Amino acid sequence: MFNAPHGWQVRCFSDFLTEVTSKNKESHPYEPLSVTQGNGVILQSQKYKRRIASEDTKNYKLAPMGSFVMNPNYLNFGAIGIQDKIEMGVVSSIYGVFVNDKTIDTDYLSYLLRSRKMINEYNRFANGGCAVVNTGELHGMHVRLTVPIQEFLTIKWPFPSLREQQKIAAILSSADQSIEKTEQIIKQTEKVKKGLMQQLLTKGVAHKKFKKTPIGELPEEWEVKSLEDVVRKIVGGGTPSRKIQEFYRGNIPWVTVKDLKGKYIDSAIESITKEGVKNSSANLIPANNVVVATRMAIGKAFKNTVDVAINQDLKALFPNENVIIPDFLLWVYLNQSENIERLGTGTTVKGIRLETLKEIQLGVPTIDEQIKITNILQTYEKKINGESKKLSGLKHVKKGLMQQLLTGKVRVPIDDEEVVET
């Protein structure tokens, strides 16, 4: 807990939260719910794409609309939230379910219980082991603490007046609305772009006559070429010795499948030196080539906008620019990503053989038409990138607001004539 700001009252969770222990004894067909670390309470079918709960849910706890549900085993990762999905749901018997007596604003409490400050408070409780987490600010291996329900109810925390809680919740809700609106714009633009990719990379621009080919119907003027026919060379990569740490203190981005998060890459998680490149099978790939994954992330590809080195799970395609420009090669390859993924072989980790990669068939228009197509698609890509940067900024602003408002470092005016205290 932190020092209570002036006018805030310290309260114990048990003062305003009442545990719901009722079970679904009559086995009503209520839908099972799960508590996630990133999205709070969601339908179990939404999380797993199927029902994993048994048909007999009589031992499951009831979770009414408006109740708070927490997973004691992942509470210190933020596995708590408000049940606002259905009128009545059921949850695992190990979960904690609570109703709020309304002396604390429900929306304010929802933000508080998932805040970084409160998660730090959860860490004060119980023992645990390790768990892999990949959500929010937490990535990788972290300690998982089990926080018993009764321990959770003993937490003491300072709260502002109900009116101030409501105003804080309204500010954070407004931030959430802006985030959600931006996410919807990105989603819709992605959908439009996907449709355009399919149209432009198979029908082209303003064509009226088409022909049947081994890879489907294409404009008559287009040619079908193998990947081997449109590149000058294909180059692999490697990993410098981890025993020589100096190799990893350079400024050459060393790209692996972990870095494949966009269509254009100019940086990597790790960087290596020229000596690291020379003393390994890693290769320096000049800017403006196309790099594809041949292991673990088959079907993914990017264009490197700066010189990079790559590891053994990637191959660099050097386009023959008399036949195909790098950007068009990238788009036409990505448009076939699902088909390319199916070409992978292997049991635990799938890979695609070099010979198979070379045989991939592509529809290739004239250079002029390639430029037109890529210009159209890049317009939408720039829109998505711009909105994604905006989204990142909005999330950063919300994080700052939560840190400031939920701790009282910044006070919100309760009445119109009041001024903000900092």
C-alpha positions in Angstrom: 0.0 0.0 0.0 1.1 3.6 -0.5 0.6 6.7 1.6 -3.0 7.8 1.4 -3.5 11.3 -0.3 -5.4 13.9 1.7 -9.1 13.1 2.0 -8.7 9.4 0.9 -10.0 6.7 3.2 -8.2 3.4 3.8 -10.6 0.5 3.5 -10.4 -3.3 3.7 -11.6 -5.2 0.7 -13.9 -7.2 2.9 -15.7 -4.0 3.9 -17.3 -3.7 0.4 -16.7 -7.1 -1.3 -18.8 -10.1 -0.5 -17.7 -13.5 -1.7 -20.2 -15.5 -3.8 -19.9 -19.1 -2.9 -23.2 -20.4 -4.5 -22.8 -23.2 -6.9 -24.8 -24.3 -9.9 -26.4 -27.1 -8.0 -29.3 -27.5 -10.4 -26.9 -27.8 -13.4 -28.5 -24.9 -15.3 -27.0 -24.5 -18.8 -25.1 -21.3 -17.9 -22.1 -20.6 -20.2 -18.7 -21.2 -18.6 -16.4 -18.1 -18.2 -12.6 -17.8 -17.9 -10.5 -15.0 -16.4 -7.6 -13.9 -18.7 -4.5 -12.0 -17.9 -5.0 -9.6 -20.8 -8.8 -9.2 -21.3 -10.4 -9.9 -17.9 -13.5 -12.1 -17.8 -14.5 -13.6 -21.2 -16.6 -16.5 -22.4 -14.6 -19.7 -22.3 -15.6 -20.5 -25.8 -14.0 -17.2 -26.9 -10.7 -18.0 -25.2 -10.4 -21.6 -26.3 -12.6 -21.5 -29.5 -14.5 -24.4 -27.9 -16.1 -25.5 -24.7 -13.6 -27.2 -22.3 -15.8 -27.3 -19.2 -17.6 -30.5 -18.6 -21.3 -30.7 -19.4 -22.1 -31.2 -15.7 -21.3 -27.8 -14.1 -23.1 -28.3 -10.7 -19.8 -27.8 -8.9 -19.0 -24.6 -10.7 -19.5 -21.3 -9.0 -22.2 -18.9 -10.1 -20.9 -15.6 -11.5 -23.8 -13.0 -11.9 -23.6 -10.0 -14.2 -21.6 -7.2 -12.4 -19.6 -9.5 -10.1 -15.8 -9.6 -9.9 -14.1 -12.8 -10.8 -10.5 -13.7 -10.0 -8.1 -16.6 -10.6 -6.1 -17.0 -7.4 -3.3 -18.8 -9.3 -2.7 -15.9 -11.7 -3.8 -12.9 -9.7 -0.4 -11.4 -9.7 -0.5 -11.3 -13.5 -3.8 -9.4 -13.5 -6.2 -12.3 -13.8 -9.2 -10.5 -12.4 -12.1 -8.6 -13.9 -15.7 -7.7 -13.9 -18.3 -10.2 -15.4 -20.1 -8.0 -17.9 -20.7 -10.6 -20.6 -23.9 -12.5 -19.7 -26.7 -12.3 -17.1 -25.4 -15.4 -15.3 -22.3 -17.5 -16.0 -20.4 -20.2 -14.2 -16.7 -20.4 -13.3 -14.2 -23.0 -12.0 -14.6 -23.7 -8.3 -11.1 -22.5 -7.6 -12.0 -19.0 -8.8 -13.1 -16.2 -6.4 -16.4 -14.4 -7.2 -17.3 -11.2 -5.4 -20.1 -8.7 -5.4 -19.5 -5.0 -4.7 -21.8 -3.2 -2.2 -21.6 0.0 -4.4 -19.9 2.1 -1.7 -17.0 1.7 -4.1 -17.6 2.6 -7.7 -17.7 -0.6 -9.8 -15.9 0.9 -12.8 -13.2 2.5 -10.6 -12.7 -0.8 -8.8 -12.4 -2.6 -12.1 -9.5 -0.3 -13.1 -7.9 -0.4 -9.7 -7.8 -4.2 -9.4 -5.9 -4.6 -12.6 -3.5 -1.7 -12.1 0.3 -2.1 -11.8 0.2 -0.7 -8.3 -2.4 -3.3 -7.2 -0.6 -6.2 -8.9 2.5 -5.2 -6.9 0.3 -5.5 -3.8 -0.8 -9.0 -4.8 2.9 -10.0 -4.9 3.1 -9.6 -1.2 1.0 -12.8 -0.7 1.6 -16.5 -0.8 4.0 -18.8 -2.5 4.3 -19.9 -6.1 6.2 -21.3 -9.0 7.1 -20.1 -12.5 4.8 -19.5 -15.4 5.2 -18.3 -18.9 3.4 -15.0 -19.5 3.0 -13.0 -22.7 0.5 -10.2 -22.0 0.6 -6.5 -21.4 3.9 -5.4 -19.8 4.7 -9.0 -18.8 6.6 -11.2 -21.2 8.6 -14.4 -20.5 9.1 -16.4 -17.3 7.7 -14.9 -14.2 6.9 -16.1 -10.6 3.2 -17.2 -10.3 1.8 -16.6 -6.9 -1.4 -18.2 -5.5 -3.3 -15.6 -3.5 -5.9 -17.3 -1.4 -9.4 -15.8 -1.6 -9.5 -14.9 2.1 -6.1 -13.2 1.9 -7.3 -11.2 -1.1 -10.2 -9.9 1.1 -7.8 -8.7 3.8 -6.1 -6.2 1.4 -6.3 -2.6 2.7 -6.2 0.3 0.3 -6.8 4.0 0.2 -9.9 5.2 -1.8 -11.0 8.7 -2.8 -14.6 9.8 -2.3 -17.2 8.1 -4.4 -17.6 11.2 -6.6 -13.9 11.3 -7.3 -13.8 7.6 -8.1 -16.6 8.2 -10.6 -14.7 11.0 -12.3 -11.5 9.0 -12.4 -13.4 6.0 -13.9 -15.0 8.3 -16.5 -11.6 9.6 -17.6 -10.1 6.1 -17.9 -13.3 5.0 -19.7 -12.9 7.8 -22.2 -9.3 6.6 -22.8 -10.6 3.1 -23.4 -13.1 4.3 -25.9 -10.4 6.1 -27.9 -8.3 2.9 -27.8 -11.3 0.8 -28.9 -12.2 3.2 -31.7 -8.6 3.1 -33.0 -8.5 -0.7 -32.8 -11.7 -0.9 -34.9 -10.2 1.4 -37.5 -7.1 -0.8 -37.7 -9.3 -4.0 -37.9 -11.5 -2.5 -40.7 -8.5 -1.2 -42.7 -6.8 -4.6 -42.4 -10.0 -6.2 -43.7 -10.2 -3.9 -46.7 -6.5 -4.4 -47.4 -6.8 -8.1 -47.3 -9.6 -8.0 -49.9 -7.6 -5.6 -52.1 -4.6 -7.9 -51.9 -6.7 -10.9 -53.1 -8.2 -8.8 -55.9 -5.1 -6.9 -57.1 -2.7 -9.8 -56.9 -4.9 -12.2 -58.9 -7.0 -9.8 -61.1 -4.6 -6.9 -61.5 -5.5 -3.4 -62.5 -8.3 -2.8 -65.1 -7.9 -6.2 -66.9 -10.8 -7.6 -68.9 -9.4 -10.8 -70.3 -8.2 -13.7 -68.1 -6.6 -17.1 -68.5 -6.6 -20.3 -66.4 -3.2 -21.2 -64.9 -1.8 -23.8 -62.5 -2.2 -21.2 -59.7 -5.7 -20.0 -60.7 -7.2 -17.5 -63.0 -4.9 -14.6 -63.9 -4.9 -11.7 -66.4 -3.9 -12.8 -69.9 -0.9 -10.4 -69.9 0.6 -11.9 -66.7 3.2 -14.7 -66.6 3.4 -17.5 -64.2 7.0 -17.8 -62.8 8.6 -19.9 -60.1 10.3 -18.1 -57.2 13.6 -19.3 -58.6 12.9 -17.5 -61.9 12.3 -14.1 -60.3 15.3 -13.9 -57.9 19.0 -13.6 -58.6 20.0 -15.6 -55.6 18.7 -17.0 -52.3 20.9 -16.6 -49.2 20.7 -18.3 -45.8 21.9 -17.2 -42.4 23.4 -18.4 -39.2 24.1 -17.8 -35.5 27.4 -16.4 -34.2 28.9 -18.3 -31.3 27.2 -17.4 -28.0 30.4 -18.1 -26.2 31.9 -14.9 -27.7 29.7 -12.2 -26.2 31.6 -9.5 -28.2 29.9 -10.8 -31.3 26.6 -9.5 -29.9 27.8 -6.0 -29.1 27.6 -4.6 -32.6 25.2 -2.4 -34.6 24.1 -4.9 -37.3 20.5 -6.0 -36.7 20.5 -9.8 -36.4 17.0 -10.8 -37.4 15.3 -14.0 -36.2 11.7 -15.2 -36.4 11.2 -13.4 -33.1 11.5 -10.1 -35.0 8.8 -10.9 -37.6 6.2 -8.5 -36.4 5.8 -6.3 -39.5 6.2 -6.2 -43.3 9.1 -3.8 -43.2 12.0 -4.2 -40.7 14.8 -1.9 -39.8 15.8 -3.2 -36.3 16.0 -6.4 -34.3 16.0 -7.6 -30.7 19.7 -8.4 -31.0 22.6 -6.9 -33.0 25.9 -8.3 -33.9 29.3 -7.1 -35.1 31.0 -7.5 -38.5 33.3 -10.0 -36.8 30.2 -12.0 -35.7 29.1 -12.2 -39.3 32.6 -13.1 -40.6 33.0 -15.9 -38.0 29.7 -17.6 -38.5 27.3 -18.7 -41.3 25.3 -15.5 -40.8 25.2 -13.3 -43.9 24.8 -9.6 -44.3 21.7 -8.8 -46.4 21.8 -5.4 -48.1 18.7 -3.2 -47.7 15.7 -3.6 -50.0 15.6 -7.4 -50.3 12.9 -9.8 -49.2 13.5 -12.2 -46.3 11.2 -15.2 -45.7 10.9 -17.6 -42.8 11.8 -21.2 -43.7 11.4 -22.6 -40.2 8.9 -22.1 -37.3 7.1 -19.2 -39.0 6.6 -20.5 -42.5 4.7 -18.1 -44.8 5.9 -14.9 -43.0 8.1 -12.5 -44.9 9.4 -8.9 -44.7 11.5 -6.4 -46.6 14.6 -5.1 -44.9 14.9 -1.4 -45.2 18.4 -1.4 -43.7 21.3 -3.8 -44.0 20.7 -6.8 -41.7 22.1 -10.2 -40.8 19.8 -13.2 -40.5 19.8 -16.5 -38.7 19.4 -20.0 -40.0 15.6 -20.0 -39.8 15.4 -17.3 -42.6 16.3 -17.0 -46.2 17.0 -13.8 -48.1 15.5 -13.5 -51.6 17.4 -11.1 -53.9 14.9 -10.1 -56.6 15.8 -9.8 -60.2 14.5 -6.2 -60.6 14.2 -6.6 -64.3 11.4 -9.1 -63.6 10.0 -8.2 -60.2 10.4 -5.3 -57.7 11.0 -6.1 -54.1 7.8 -4.7 -52.8 5.6 -6.7 -55.2 7.6 -9.9 -54.4 6.8 -9.3 -50.7 3.1 -8.7 -51.3 2.6 -11.6 -53.7 4.5 -13.9 -51.4 2.5 -12.9 -48.3 -0.7 -13.3 -50.3 0.1 -17.0 -50.6 1.2 -17.4 -47.0 -1.4 -20.0 -46.1 -0.6 -22.1 -49.1 3.2 -21.8 -48.4 2.6 -22.7 -44.7 1.0 -26.0 -45.9 4.3 -26.9 -47.7 6.1 -27.2 -44.4 7.3 -30.6 -43.2 8.3 -31.9 -39.8 6.7 -33.0 -36.6 7.6 -30.7 -33.8 9.0 -27.8 -35.8 7.9 -27.4 -39.4 10.3 -26.2 -42.1 10.2 -25.7 -45.8 13.0 -27.2 -48.0 15.0 -24.9 -50.3 14.0 -26.8 -53.4 10.3 -26.5 -52.4 10.7 -22.8 -51.8 12.3 -22.3 -55.2 9.3 -24.1 -56.9 6.6 -21.8 -55.5 4.6 -20.3 -58.4 3.8 -16.6 -58.7 1.7 -14.5 -61.0 3.9 -11.7 -62.4 2.6 -8.6 -64.2 4.7 -6.0 -65.9 6.9 -3.8 -63.8 4.6 -0.8 -64.3 1.6 -2.7 -63.1 3.6 -4.1 -60.1 4.4 -0.4 -59.1 0.7 0.5 -59.4 -0.4 -2.5 -57.3 2.2 -1.9 -54.5 1.4 1.8 -54.4 -2.3 1.0 -53.7 -1.5 -1.6 -51.0 1.1 0.6 -49.4 -1.4 3.4 -49.0 -3.5 1.1 -46.8 -0.3 -0.2 -45.0 0.7 3.4 -44.1 -2.8 4.0 -42.8 -2.5 0.9 -40.6 1.0 1.8 -39.4 -0.2 5.4 -38.6 -3.2 4.1 -36.6 -1.0 1.5 -34.8 1.4 4.3 -33.7 -1.6 6.3 -32.5 -2.9 3.2 -30.6 0.5 2.7 -28.9 0.4 6.4 -27.9 -3.1 6.1 -26.5 -2.2 3.0 -24.5 0.9 4.9 -23.1 -1.3 7.8 -22.1 -3.8 5.5 -20.4 -1.0 3.8 -18.5 0.2 7.2 -17.3 -3.3 8.2 -16.3 -3.8 5.1 -14.3 -0.5 5.6 -12.5 -1.3 9.2 -11.7 -5.1 9.1 -11.0 -5.4 5.8 -9.1 -2.6 6.8 -6.6 -3.8 10.4 -6.1 -0.6 11.9 -7.6 -3.0 13.9 -9.8 -6.3 14.9 -8.3 -9.4 15.4 -10.4 -11.8 18.3 -9.7 -15.0 17.1 -8.2 -17.0 20.3 -8.7 -16.8 22.7 -11.7 -15.1 25.4 -9.6 -12.4 23.1 -8.3 -9.0 23.0 -9.9 -6.8 19.9 -10.5 -4.2 19.3 -7.8 -0.8 17.9 -8.7 
